Amino acid sequence: MAGLGTRNLIRAALVILLLPGSLEECGRIKVSAPIVRLGDPITASCIINQSCSHLGPEAQILWKLGAELQPGGRQQRLADGTQESTITLPHLNHSQALLSCCLRWGNSLQILDQAELQAGYPPATPHNLSCAMNLTTSSLICQWEPGPDTHLPTNFTLKSFKSRRGCQTQEDPITNCVPENGQSRCSIPRKHLQLYQNMSIWVQVENALGTSVSPQLCLVPMDVVKLEPPTLWALDPKTEVVPLQPGCLRLRWEPWKPGLYIEQKCELRHQPQLGETSWALVGPLPSRTLQHELCGLLPSTAYALQMRCTRWPLPGLWSNWSPSLELTTAQRAPIVRLDTWWRQRQLDPRTVDVQLFWKPTPLEEDSGQIQGYLVSWRPSGQAEAVPPLCNTTELNCTFHLPSEAQEVVLKAYNTAGTSRPTPVVFLESRGPPLGRLHTMARDPHSLWVGWEPPNPQPRGYVIEWGLGPPSPSGSHQTWRMEHNGSIAGTLLQENIRPFQLYAITVTPLYQDTKGPSQLIYAYSQETAPSRAPELHLKHIGKTWAKLEWVPEAPELGKSPLTHYTIFWTNAQDQSFSTVLNASSHDFVLHGLEPASLYHVHLMAASRAGATNSTSLTLMTLALEESELHTLLGLFGLLLLFICLCGAVRLCCRPRKNALWPSVPDPAHSSLGSWVPTIMAEETFQLPSLCDASMPPITKITVLEEEEKKPGPWESSDSSGTCGLPTLVQAYVLQGDPKAASTPPEPQSGTSNQVLYGQVLGSPTSPGPGHYLRCDSTQPLLGGLTPSPKCYENLWFQTSPLGTSEPLVPNQEDDCVFGPLLDFPLLQGLRINGVEGLGGF
């Protein structure tokens, strides 16, 4: 493996040495055509000579078009030992490209040979061939349109020959004219021309893919003479004898000097500089006059004028249009109608202050430009002219008149003259008034004003509107005159803005008088209140504050109030608010903290928005020292009372052991105070022990256990004993009830039993006492017993006849022994012979 690597390195070094000289002569490329139509296929082959056989039979030939490798090459070894690779490019889409034949050697490519490829289109036929005889250069200049680009080197040649009989026969050829590169025009000099002989001219175009020829042009050089355009000038006003009429222009021109002796005719065209009006053509104009007056134009309008000329009556070509000349037409006196309106104010008994307004309305499309207005007054009986009252460019004027003056004259003027005078008669208000003036907002920028026309019908109306109060009266007033007296309203759209109050005045105009003006206020869109009422502190306490305010007066143009909202904030930035009716004018803040700072403000709201008042800062009163002592004393008494209640509850509450249940002590309890719950499910009729005749419980005597005697219960008149169930036996009741009884020692065999009993009897009752003894196998302080059953803890009940009737127990019951067995340790006893308890 090491030897193979060494051989490859030696071989690569040998190739590097051979590349500069031998590989350049190793291969050559042949192409089917070096120039093809753009998009056509092309085939190329690359052959490696035998002299390159030392490169090895496995050498691979690759193709590159520009910088891109091209697949599809087919490589084969020919019989003479050379290697050939052939490739076909299906579409040559480059106008110029370099095709390379390469040899892969190692990790690089070595170019063996290259061929330049070109692609394009055959030349198109030239069109619009035209020629003109230029007298300045005395040459025939021809030009044409070459057509689309061919992407190949293309040659244009202007060919011509002399001819007779309408260019049907060719005589002497004329030297070809080759234009400069990139140009599509060529000049044939005067020496090759016969000025009055026919010539046949055409353009020939050729490139590598073909040749094309334009249609032939047959002409006589002098018939295509093209003059240079004249030079236009404005006519000197000093030379004008007759004043220029409105809408007219005067101009002159200077012909091209080489064509002074050539008969010509000219054309003039004009166009207003402002607007998009097309050119208007005027002509033909004779060239000998050299000046012309152009009328019928718009007065006081700037125009652009151009002129061209041609040989006439002989054939020739029109010259190019001359450079533009700019002139302004003469003005005409204004032709306008002046609508007027006025206001009068009596200054003193002999002088009236008059404020006159007017609006010009053009009566024609070209009514003339207005440069100013004149207001004049001529006293009656005075012939000489008086200075004008006003000479202004504005649409209003203020002047003083004598009280007897009833009319002035208004005129519009410019440099051409004045308009027709408009008399302004100061009418007195003697006509009938309008009926029911009303307004309605159409949108934020318009107002509809309507009225009921009076009778008789006016000849027109004057509508005035401007900002209402609190704006100054008469400021920024807008007015309009309606000349149709039959209308019942009009739409105001000029100078109408939202949220503004407008005062609108309508005055009817009659033939020789006017009616009284009607005033109405309106606004096109509501706006929020301009300001909110100012808060005032009326009274204040430790935990409350009373505020009051004076409601703002209703404003025209403002939306009416819907409610108030009061906001107050304490020192901890805690905010509170409440909503009040629009009719409220005071409010009391409750729940405030003593000696605390509060910020309060009022918000007035309407349907169009809300406005806040200025903020009011207040501080509540602090608590006095006596009040603090009282509060502290009350708090101490309350705390003491709570502690006493807790102590009483702890002292009177029975103690409970959390480890075992509370068991009643039979020796220190009264059976009479134990009243068990009577179960609703089972009611047993047992003798009542709560009788008045029943002796009280006085003491407990422990006796010996007797022998069980089965059978019914014996009566109380027996020997003093009663038969009990197996676990319960009777004890003899004896002794003094008040005397303490000491229980006897238990007998042997009964050490696991607790024997106890009770003595029934009274020291005042006659007869012997009764003793009851019971033997219980249940320990006195045993473990926790289960809950009582539904038939346990029974009570003796009285029969309807009033006698105690014992309920005969079942032998399988655990214990039925009335209140004597109400102790938890006696619940398991069974009772037999209840008859003996009937006397209790």
C-alpha positions in Angstrom: 0.0 0.0 0.0 2.9 2.3 0.8 4.4 1.6 -2.6 1.1 2.3 -4.4 0.8 5.7 -2.7 4.4 6.6 -3.7 3.6 5.7 -7.3 0.5 8.0 -7.4 2.5 10.9 -6.0 5.2 10.4 -8.6 2.6 10.1 -11.3 0.8 13.3 -10.2 4.1 15.2 -10.2 4.8 14.0 -13.7 1.4 15.2 -14.9 2.0 18.6 -13.3 5.2 18.9 -15.3 3.5 17.9 -18.5 0.4 20.1 -18.2 1.8 23.4 -19.3 3.1 22.1 -22.6 1.6 18.7 -23.7 -2.0 19.0 -22.5 -2.6 22.1 -24.4 -2.0 20.2 -27.6 -3.7 17.1 -26.4 -7.3 17.7 -27.5 -9.4 19.8 -29.9 -13.1 20.7 -30.1 -15.3 20.6 -33.1 -18.8 22.2 -33.1 -21.6 21.7 -35.6 -22.0 25.5 -35.9 -20.4 28.3 -34.0 -23.5 30.6 -34.3 -27.0 29.3 -34.0 -30.5 30.7 -33.4 -31.2 31.4 -29.8 -32.7 28.3 -28.3 -31.6 25.8 -31.0 -29.5 22.7 -30.2 -25.8 22.5 -30.9 -23.4 19.4 -31.1 -19.7 19.4 -30.2 -17.0 16.7 -30.0 -13.6 16.6 -28.3 -10.8 14.3 -29.5 -7.7 13.4 -27.5 -4.7 12.6 -29.6 -2.5 9.4 -29.3 0.3 11.6 -27.9 -1.8 11.8 -24.7 -2.0 8.1 -24.3 0.4 8.3 -21.3 -2.5 9.8 -19.4 -4.0 6.4 -19.2 -6.9 4.6 -20.9 -9.2 5.5 -18.0 -9.0 9.3 -18.5 -12.5 10.9 -18.3 -13.5 13.8 -20.5 -16.0 16.4 -19.1 -17.8 19.4 -20.7 -18.4 22.8 -19.2 -20.6 25.6 -20.6 -19.4 28.7 -19.0 -18.8 27.7 -15.3 -21.4 24.9 -15.3 -20.7 21.2 -15.9 -22.8 19.7 -18.7 -24.0 16.1 -18.4 -24.7 13.9 -21.4 -21.2 13.5 -22.9 -20.5 10.1 -24.7 -16.9 9.0 -24.6 -15.4 6.2 -26.8 -12.0 5.0 -28.1 -11.6 5.1 -31.8 -9.7 2.5 -33.9 -6.7 4.7 -34.3 -6.2 4.8 -30.6 -7.7 8.3 -30.0 -10.4 9.0 -27.5 -13.5 11.0 -28.5 -16.3 12.6 -26.4 -19.4 14.0 -28.0 -22.2 16.2 -26.4 -25.4 17.7 -27.7 -26.8 20.8 -26.0 -30.5 20.7 -26.6 -31.1 24.5 -26.1 -28.6 27.2 -26.3 -30.2 30.0 -24.3 -27.1 32.2 -24.0 -26.4 34.8 -26.6 -22.7 34.2 -26.0 -21.0 31.3 -24.1 -17.7 29.5 -23.8 -17.8 25.7 -24.3 -14.8 23.9 -22.7 -13.5 20.3 -23.0 -11.9 19.2 -19.7 -10.0 16.3 -18.4 -10.4 15.1 -14.8 -7.1 14.3 -13.2 -7.2 13.7 -9.5 -9.4 16.2 -7.8 -9.0 19.0 -10.4 -10.1 19.7 -14.0 -7.7 20.5 -16.8 -9.1 22.4 -19.8 -8.0 20.8 -23.0 -9.7 23.1 -25.6 -12.4 25.8 -25.8 -14.9 27.0 -28.4 -16.9 30.3 -28.4 -20.6 29.8 -29.1 -23.0 32.6 -30.2 -26.8 32.6 -30.5 -29.2 35.2 -31.7 -31.8 36.0 -34.3 -31.8 36.8 -38.0 -32.2 40.5 -38.7 -35.7 41.9 -38.9 -36.8 44.0 -41.9 -36.3 47.7 -41.3 -39.4 49.9 -41.6 -40.5 53.5 -41.6 -37.7 54.6 -44.0 -37.9 58.3 -44.7 -35.5 60.9 -46.2 -35.4 64.6 -46.1 -33.3 67.2 -48.0 -31.5 69.4 -45.6 -30.6 72.7 -47.3 -28.2 73.7 -44.5 -25.8 70.7 -45.1 -27.0 70.1 -48.7 -27.3 66.4 -48.0 -30.1 63.9 -48.1 -30.6 62.5 -44.6 -32.4 59.2 -44.3 -33.6 57.4 -41.2 -35.4 54.2 -40.3 -36.4 51.9 -37.5 -34.1 48.9 -37.2 -36.5 46.5 -35.4 -35.7 44.2 -32.4 -32.2 43.4 -31.2 -30.7 40.3 -32.9 -28.0 39.7 -30.1 -25.5 39.3 -32.9 -23.2 41.7 -34.8 -25.5 43.2 -37.4 -24.5 45.5 -40.3 -26.8 48.2 -41.8 -26.2 49.6 -45.2 -28.2 52.4 -47.0 -28.2 51.5 -50.7 -29.5 53.7 -53.5 -29.2 54.3 -57.2 -30.4 56.8 -59.8 -33.5 55.9 -61.7 -36.0 57.0 -64.2 -39.6 56.2 -65.0 -40.7 56.0 -61.4 -37.7 54.0 -60.2 -38.5 51.0 -62.5 -35.1 51.1 -64.2 -31.8 51.3 -62.5 -29.1 53.6 -63.9 -26.1 54.7 -62.0 -25.5 53.2 -58.5 -24.8 55.5 -55.7 -22.1 54.8 -53.1 -23.4 52.9 -50.1 -23.9 54.8 -46.9 -22.9 52.9 -43.7 -24.2 54.5 -40.5 -22.1 54.8 -37.4 -22.4 52.1 -34.8 -25.6 52.2 -33.0 -27.3 54.7 -35.2 -30.2 54.2 -37.6 -29.7 57.2 -39.8 -27.3 58.0 -42.7 -26.6 61.0 -44.9 -25.9 61.0 -48.6 -23.8 64.0 -49.6 -24.7 66.5 -52.2 -22.1 65.2 -54.7 -23.8 61.9 -55.1 -27.3 63.5 -55.7 -29.2 64.6 -58.6 -31.6 67.1 -57.0 -34.4 66.8 -59.5 -33.9 63.2 -60.6 -35.6 60.1 -59.1 -33.7 58.0 -56.6 -34.4 54.5 -55.3 -33.3 54.1 -51.7 -33.5 51.1 -49.3 -31.8 49.6 -46.3 -30.1 46.2 -46.2 -29.4 44.4 -42.9 -27.3 41.3 -42.5 -25.7 39.2 -39.8 -24.4 35.6 -39.5 -27.9 34.1 -39.6 -29.3 36.0 -42.6 -30.0 39.2 -44.5 -33.1 41.4 -44.8 -34.0 44.4 -47.0 -36.5 47.2 -46.4 -39.0 48.3 -49.0 -37.6 50.7 -51.6 -38.3 54.4 -51.3 -38.6 56.4 -54.6 -38.2 60.1 -54.4 -36.8 63.3 -55.9 -34.4 65.1 -53.4 -35.9 68.5 -53.9 -39.4 67.2 -53.3 -38.4 66.3 -49.8 -36.8 69.5 -48.8 -37.4 70.2 -45.0 -37.0 73.7 -43.9 -36.0 74.8 -40.4 -38.8 76.2 -38.2 -39.2 80.0 -37.8 -38.5 81.9 -34.6 -41.6 83.4 -32.8 -41.6 86.8 -31.1 -44.2 88.8 -29.1 -45.3 92.0 -30.9 -43.9 95.1 -29.3 -46.7 97.0 -27.5 -45.3 100.3 -28.6 -45.9 99.5 -32.2 -49.6 98.7 -31.6 -52.0 101.3 -32.9 -55.3 99.6 -32.1 -55.7 98.4 -28.5 -55.7 94.7 -28.1 -59.1 93.2 -27.6 -59.9 90.9 -24.7 -59.1 87.3 -25.4 -56.6 88.2 -28.3 -52.9 87.8 -28.8 -50.5 89.4 -31.3 -47.3 87.7 -32.4 -44.6 87.9 -35.1 -42.1 85.5 -36.5 -38.8 85.5 -38.3 -38.3 82.8 -41.1 -35.3 80.6 -41.5 -32.8 82.7 -43.4 -31.8 80.1 -46.1 -35.5 79.8 -46.9 -36.2 83.5 -47.4 -36.6 83.1 -51.1 -38.7 79.9 -50.9 -42.4 80.2 -51.0 -43.7 78.8 -47.7 -46.9 78.3 -45.8 -47.0 78.0 -42.0 -49.2 76.6 -39.3 -49.6 77.9 -35.7 -50.8 75.9 -32.7 -51.6 77.1 -29.2 -52.4 75.5 -25.8 -53.2 77.0 -22.4 -50.4 76.5 -19.9 -52.7 75.5 -17.1 -54.9 72.4 -17.6 -54.7 69.5 -19.9 -56.2 71.0 -23.0 -54.9 69.7 -26.3 -53.2 71.7 -28.9 -55.4 73.8 -31.2 -54.2 74.3 -34.8 -54.5 77.5 -36.7 -53.5 77.9 -40.4 -52.3 78.0 -43.0 -50.7 81.4 -42.4 -48.9 83.1 -45.3 -45.3 83.5 -44.5 -44.9 87.0 -46.1 -47.0 88.7 -43.4 -44.6 87.7 -40.6 -47.2 88.6 -37.9 -50.6 87.5 -36.8 -53.4 88.3 -34.3 -55.0 85.4 -32.6 -58.4 85.9 -31.0 -61.1 83.8 -29.5 -59.0 82.8 -26.5 -59.7 83.0 -22.8 -59.0 86.4 -21.4 -56.2 86.9 -19.0 -54.9 83.4 -19.7 -51.3 82.3 -20.5 -50.8 80.4 -23.7 -47.9 78.5 -25.3 -47.6 79.0 -29.1 -45.5 77.0 -31.7 -45.1 77.4 -35.5 -43.9 75.2 -38.4 -43.5 75.9 -42.2 -43.2 74.0 -45.4 -42.4 74.8 -49.1 -45.5 75.9 -50.9 -46.9 75.4 -53.6 -44.0 73.2 -54.5 -43.8 69.8 -52.6 -41.9 69.7 -49.4 -41.8 68.4 -45.9 -43.1 70.3 -42.8 -40.4 71.6 -40.5 -40.2 70.7 -36.9 -42.3 72.8 -34.5 -40.5 75.9 -33.3 -39.7 76.4 -29.6 -42.7 77.6 -27.6 -43.6 81.3 -27.1 -45.5 82.1 -24.0 -48.0 85.0 -24.1 -51.0 86.1 -22.0 -54.2 87.3 -23.5 -55.7 90.7 -22.8 -58.1 91.1 -20.0 -61.8 92.0 -20.3 -63.9 94.0 -18.0 -65.4 91.8 -15.3 -68.8 90.3 -16.2 -70.2 89.4 -12.8 -73.2 89.7 -10.6 -72.5 91.1 -7.2 -74.8 89.9 -4.3 -74.7 92.4 -1.5 -75.7 92.6 2.2 -75.2 95.2 4.8 -75.4 96.1 8.5 -76.2 99.6 9.7 -75.5 101.2 13.1 -76.6 104.7 14.0 -73.6 106.7 15.3 -75.4 110.0 15.9 -78.6 111.6 14.5 -76.8 112.6 11.3 -74.3 109.7 10.7 -74.8 106.1 10.0 -72.1 103.4 10.2 -72.5 100.9 7.3 -70.8 97.6 6.9 -71.2 96.4 3.4 -70.6 92.8 2.2 -70.6 91.4 -1.3 -70.0 88.2 -3.3 -69.1 88.1 -7.0 -70.8 85.5 -9.2 -69.3 85.0 -12.8 -72.0 85.3 -15.5 -69.8 83.8 -18.2 -67.0 81.2 -18.4 -64.4 83.9 -19.3 -65.9 86.7 -17.2 -62.6 88.4 -16.6 -60.2 88.7 -13.7 -61.2 91.0 -10.9 -58.5 93.2 -9.5 -60.5 95.2 -7.0 -63.8 96.8 -6.0 -65.1 100.4 -5.8 -67.9 101.6 -3.5 -69.1 105.1 -4.3 -71.9 107.5 -3.3 -73.0 110.6 -5.1 -75.1 113.0 -3.1 -78.3 114.1 -4.8 -77.9 117.3 -6.9 -74.1 117.0 -7.1 -72.7 116.7 -10.6 -68.9 116.4 -9.9 -67.4 113.1 -9.0 -66.7 112.4 -5.4 -63.9 110.1 -4.1 -65.0 106.5 -3.6 -66.0 105.3 -0.2 -63.9 102.1 -0.6 -61.3 100.9 -3.0 -60.4 97.4 -1.8 -59.6 93.9 -2.9 -61.6 92.4 0.1 -65.3 91.3 0.0 -66.4 93.8 2.6 -66.1 97.5 3.4 -67.0 99.8 6.3 -67.8 103.4 5.8 -69.9 106.3 7.2 -72.9 107.9 5.4 -75.3 110.7 6.2 -78.5 109.5 7.7 -80.4 110.6 4.5 -78.3 108.4 2.2 -80.3 105.4 1.0 -78.1 104.0 -1.8 -74.5 103.3 -2.8 -72.9 101.9 -6.0 -70.6 98.9 -6.1 -68.3 98.0 -9.1 -65.7 95.4 -9.9 -62.7 96.5 -12.0 -59.5 95.3 -13.7 -57.1 96.8 -16.3 -59.7 96.3 -19.0 -62.5 98.3 -17.3 -65.2 98.0 -14.7 -68.2 95.8 -14.4 -71.8 97.0 -14.6 -72.6 99.1 -11.5 -74.6 97.3 -8.8 -76.9 99.6 -6.8 -77.1 98.8 -3.1 -80.4 100.1 -1.6 -80.7 100.2 2.2 -84.1 98.8 2.6 -86.3 99.3 5.6 -87.7 96.3 7.5 -91.4 96.5 6.6 -92.1 93.1 5.2 -93.8 90.1 6.8 -91.6 87.8 8.9 -90.7 84.2 8.4 -92.7 81.4 10.1 -91.1 78.7 12.4 -87.4 78.8 11.9 -85.8 75.4 12.7 -82.4 73.6 12.2 -81.2 70.0 12.0 -77.7 68.6 12.0 -76.9 66.5 8.9 -73.4 65.6 9.9 -70.6 67.3 12.0 -69.8 69.7 9.1 -73.2 70.8 7.9 -76.5 72.2 9.2 -79.9 72.3 7.6 -81.9 75.5 8.1 -85.6 75.4 7.4 -88.5 77.9 7.6 -92.0 78.4 6.5 -92.2 80.9 3.6 -94.2 84.0 4.4 -97.1 85.4 2.3 -96.5 87.2 -0.1 -93.6 85.1 -1.4 -90.1 86.9 -1.0 -87.8 87.4 -3.9 -85.0 85.8 -2.0 -83.4 85.2 1.4 -80.2 86.2 3.2 -78.7 83.6 5.5 -76.0 84.6 8.0 -74.2 82.3 10.4 -71.3 82.5 12.7 -70.1 81.4 16.1 -72.6 82.0 18.9 -71.9 83.2 22.4 -69.5 83.6 24.0 -67.9 84.7 20.7 -68.0 88.4 19.9 -71.0 89.5 17.9 -70.3 89.7 14.2 -66.9 87.9 14.3 -66.2 85.4 11.5 -69.7 85.8 10.0 -70.5 83.9 6.8 -73.5 84.8 4.7 -75.2 83.6 1.5 -78.0 84.9 -0.6 -80.7 82.6 -2.0 -82.4 84.1 -5.0 -85.2 81.6 -5.1 -88.0 82.9 -2.9 -90.0 79.7 -3.0 -87.5 77.5 -1.2 -88.2 76.5 2.4 -84.7 75.7 3.6 -81.0 75.4 2.7 -78.0 73.4 3.7 -75.1 75.3 5.2 -71.7 73.5 4.6 -69.3 76.4 4.7 -67.4 77.1 7.9 -69.3 74.5 9.9 -67.3 72.7 12.5 -68.4 70.2 15.2 -68.8 71.1 18.9 -69.4 74.8 18.0 -72.5 76.8 18.7 -73.7 78.8 15.7 -76.0 81.8 15.6 -78.0 81.6 12.4 -80.1 84.5 11.1 -82.5 84.4 8.1 -83.9 87.6 6.5 -86.5 87.6 3.8 -86.0 90.0 0.9 -89.0 91.6 -0.9 -89.2 93.9 -3.9 -88.8 97.2 -2.1 -88.3 96.1 1.4 -87.2 93.3 3.7 -88.6 91.4 6.6 -87.4 91.1 10.2 -84.5 88.8 10.8 -85.1 85.6 12.6 -82.4 84.2 14.9 -81.8 80.6 16.0 -78.9 78.8 17.7 -77.7 75.4 16.6 -74.7 73.1 16.7 -73.8 70.2 14.4 -72.5 67.9 17.1 -72.8 67.8 20.8 -69.8 68.3 23.1 -69.0 67.5 26.7 -69.5 70.1 29.4 -66.9 72.9 29.2 -66.2 72.7 32.9 -67.5 71.0 36.1 -68.8 72.8 39.2 -66.3 73.7 41.8 -66.5 71.8 45.1 -66.8 73.6 48.4 -66.5 72.2 51.9 -69.6 73.1 54.0 -69.2 71.1 57.2 -66.6 68.5 58.4 -66.5 66.1 61.3 -64.2 63.4 62.6 -65.6 60.7 60.3 -67.7 62.7 57.8 -67.6 65.7 55.5 -70.4 67.6 53.8 -69.6 69.0 50.3 -71.6 71.3 48.1 -71.4 72.8 44.7 -73.3 75.3 42.5 -74.4 73.6 39.2 -73.3 75.3 36.1 -75.9 77.1 34.0 -76.9 75.2 30.8 -74.9 76.1 27.8 -76.2 76.2 24.3 -74.4 73.7 22.1 -73.5 71.6 25.1 -75.1 68.2 25.8 -77.2 68.3 29.0 -75.7 66.7 32.1 -76.8 63.1 33.0 -75.1 62.6 36.3 -72.3 63.6 38.7 -69.5 61.3 40.1 -67.6 62.1 43.3 -64.2 60.6 43.7 -62.2 60.7 47.0 -58.8 59.2 47.8 -57.1 58.8 51.2 -53.4 59.0 52.1 -52.9 55.3 51.3 -54.1 55.9 47.6 -57.3 54.0 48.2 -60.0 55.4 45.9 -63.7 55.6 46.5 -66.5 57.0 44.3 -70.2 57.4 44.1 -72.7 58.4 41.4 -75.3 61.2 42.0 -78.2 62.5 39.9 -77.7 65.6 37.8 -80.1 67.5 40.1 -77.8 67.0 43.2 -75.9 69.9 44.6 -74.4 68.4 47.8 -73.2 65.2 49.3 -72.0 63.8 52.6 -68.9 61.6 52.7 -69.3 59.0 55.5 -66.9 56.4 56.9 -63.8 58.7 56.9 -61.0 58.2 59.4 -60.3 60.9 62.0 -57.3 63.2 61.4 -56.9 61.9 57.8 -56.1 63.7 54.6 -58.5 63.2 51.6 -58.4 64.5 48.0 -61.9 65.0 46.4 -62.9 66.0 42.9 -66.2 66.1 41.0 -66.9 64.8 37.5 -69.8 66.2 35.5 -70.9 63.8 32.7 -73.2 64.0 29.7 -73.9 61.8 26.7 -71.1 63.5 24.8 -68.4 63.2 27.4 -67.3 64.2 30.9 -65.3 66.9 32.6 -63.5 66.9 35.9 -63.5 69.8 38.5 -60.4 71.0 40.3 -59.3 68.8 43.3 -60.4 69.7 46.8 -58.1 68.6 49.7 -59.6 68.2 53.2 -58.6 66.8 56.5 -61.1 65.3 59.0 -61.1 66.4 62.7 -59.0 64.6 65.3 -60.5 62.9 68.4 -60.4 64.8 71.7 -58.6 63.6 74.9 -61.8 62.9 76.8 -63.2 60.9 73.9 -60.0 58.9 73.8 -60.3 58.1 77.5 -64.0 57.1 77.1 -63.1 54.8 74.2 -60.3 53.2 76.2 -62.5 52.7 79.2 -65.2 51.1 77.1 -62.7 48.9 75.5 -61.3 47.9 79.0 -64.8 47.1 80.3 -65.6 45.0 77.3 -62.3 43.1 77.7 -63.1 42.5 81.4 -66.6 41.3 80.7 -65.3 38.8 78.1 -62.7 37.5 80.7 -65.4 37.1 83.4 -67.7 35.2 81.0 -64.9 32.9 80.2 -64.0 32.2 83.8 -67.7 31.4 84.7 -68.0 29.1 81.8 -64.8 27.2 82.8 -65.9 27.0 86.5 -69.5 25.8 85.8 -68.6 23.4 83.1 -68.4 19.6 84.2 -65.1 18.1 84.0 -64.5 15.4 81.4 -61.8 12.9 81.2 -60.4 12.5 77.7 -59.2 9.0 78.4 -62.5 7.3 79.6 -66.1 8.2 79.6 -67.9 9.9 82.5 -69.5 7.2 84.8 -72.1 8.3 87.4 -71.2 7.5 91.0 -74.1 5.5 92.5 -73.0 6.4 96.1 -73.2 10.2 95.5 -76.1 10.6 93.1 -79.9 10.6 93.4 -81.9 8.2 91.3 -84.8 10.6 91.4 -83.1 13.2 89.3 -82.3 10.7 86.6 -85.1 10.8 84.0 -84.3 8.5 81.1 -85.5 9.0 77.6 -88.6 7.1 76.7 -88.0 5.3 73.4 -90.8 5.7 70.8 -90.3 2.2 69.5 -91.0 0.3 72.8 -93.1 1.4 75.8 -93.2 -0.8 78.8 -95.8 -0.5 81.5 -93.9 -0.7 84.8 -94.8 0.5 88.2 -93.9 4.1 88.7 -91.3 4.8 91.3 -92.0 8.5 91.3 -95.2 8.1 93.4 -95.6 10.1 96.5 -95.9 6.8 98.4 -92.5 5.6 97.1 -89.9 5.8 99.8 -86.7 7.8 98.9 -83.4 6.2 98.4 -81.3 6.6 101.5 -78.4 4.1 101.5 -76.8 1.1 99.9 -76.4 -2.2 101.8 -74.5 -5.1 100.4 -76.1 -8.5 101.2 -75.3 -12.1 100.4 -76.5 -13.7 97.2 -79.6 -15.9 97.6 -80.7 -18.9 95.7 -82.5 -18.3 92.4 -86.3 -18.8 92.6 -87.9 -19.1 89.2 -91.5 -18.2 88.8 -93.7 -15.1 88.7 -93.0 -12.1 90.8 -94.4 -12.2 94.4 -96.4 -9.5 95.9 -95.0 -6.8 98.2 -96.8 -8.3 101.2 -94.5 -11.4 101.3 -91.6 -12.0 103.6 -89.8 -9.1 102.3 -87.9 -10.8 99.4 -88.7 -11.1 95.7 -87.6 -13.4 93.0 -85.2 -11.8 90.4 -83.6 -13.1 87.3 -80.5 -15.1 87.3 -78.1 -12.2 87.5 -80.3 -10.2 89.9 -81.5 -11.3 93.4 -83.5 -9.5 96.0 -82.0 -7.9 99.0 -83.7 -7.3 102.3 -84.3 -3.6 102.9 -83.9 -2.7 106.5 -82.4 -0.1 108.8 -82.7 3.6 109.2 -82.7 5.4 105.9 -80.6 8.1 107.3 -78.0 5.8 108.8 -74.9 4.8 106.9 -74.8 1.2 106.0 -71.5 -0.6 105.6 -71.5 -3.2 103.0 -70.5 -6.7 104.3 -67.5 -8.5 103.1 -68.1 -10.5 99.9 -68.2 -14.3 100.3 -65.7 -16.6 98.8 -66.3 -17.3 95.2 -67.7 -13.9 94.5 -64.5 -12.0 94.4 -65.0 -11.1 90.8 -68.4 -9.5 91.5 -69.3 -6.0 92.9 -72.2 -6.4 95.3 -74.2 -3.2 96.0 -77.7 -2.3 96.9 -80.0 0.5 97.9 -82.3 0.9 101.0 -85.8 2.1 100.2 -87.8 3.6 103.0 -88.5 6.7 105.1 -88.2 7.3 108.8 -91.7 8.7 108.9 -93.4 6.0 107.0 -95.1 3.2 109.1 -94.2 -0.3 108.8 -90.9 -2.0 108.3 -88.4 -0.8 105.8 -87.6 -2.6 102.5 -84.3 -3.6 101.4 -83.3 -4.6 97.9 -80.1 -6.4 97.1 -78.7 -7.3 93.7 -75.7 -9.3 92.7 -74.0 -7.9 89.5 -71.3 -9.6 87.6 -70.6 -6.3 85.8 -67.6 -4.5 87.3 -68.3 -1.0 88.7 -65.4 0.7 86.9 -65.0 -1.7 84.0 -64.1 -0.9 80.4 -66.2 1.2 78.0 -69.6 -0.4 77.5 -71.3 -0.3 74.2 -74.2 2.1 73.5 -77.5 1.2 75.1 -80.0 -0.9 73.1 -83.4 0.5 72.1 -85.2 -1.3 75.0 -82.8 -0.4 77.8 -83.1 2.4 80.4 -86.9 1.9 80.7 -89.3 3.8 83.0 -92.4 2.6 84.9 -95.5 4.0 83.4 -99.0 4.4 84.9 -102.0 2.7 83.5 -105.0 4.6 82.4 -106.8 3.7 85.6 -104.2 5.4 87.7 -102.7 2.2 89.1 -99.2 1.1 88.5 -99.2 -1.9 86.2 -95.9 -3.8 85.8 -95.0 -4.9 82.4 -94.2 -8.6 82.4 -90.8 -8.9 80.8 -89.7 -11.5 78.5 -87.3 -14.1 79.9 -84.8 -13.4 77.1 -84.6 -9.7 77.8 -81.5 -8.5 79.5 -83.0 -6.1 82.1 -86.3 -4.4 82.8 -86.0 -2.7 86.1 -87.3 0.9 85.7 -85.4 3.9 87.2 -83.7 1.8 89.8 -81.7 0.2 87.0 -81.0 3.4 85.1 -77.3 3.3 86.0 -75.0 2.1 83.2 -73.7 -0.7 85.4 -77.2 -2.1 85.9 -78.3 -2.2 82.3 -77.5 -5.9 81.8 -79.7 -7.2 84.7 -82.8 -9.2 84.1 -85.8 -8.7 86.3 -88.2 -11.5 87.4 -91.1 -11.2 89.8 -92.1 -7.6 89.1 -95.3 -8.2 91.0 -93.4 -7.4 94.2 -92.8 -3.8 93.0 -96.4 -2.9 92.7 -96.5 -1.3 96.1 -93.6 1.2 95.3 
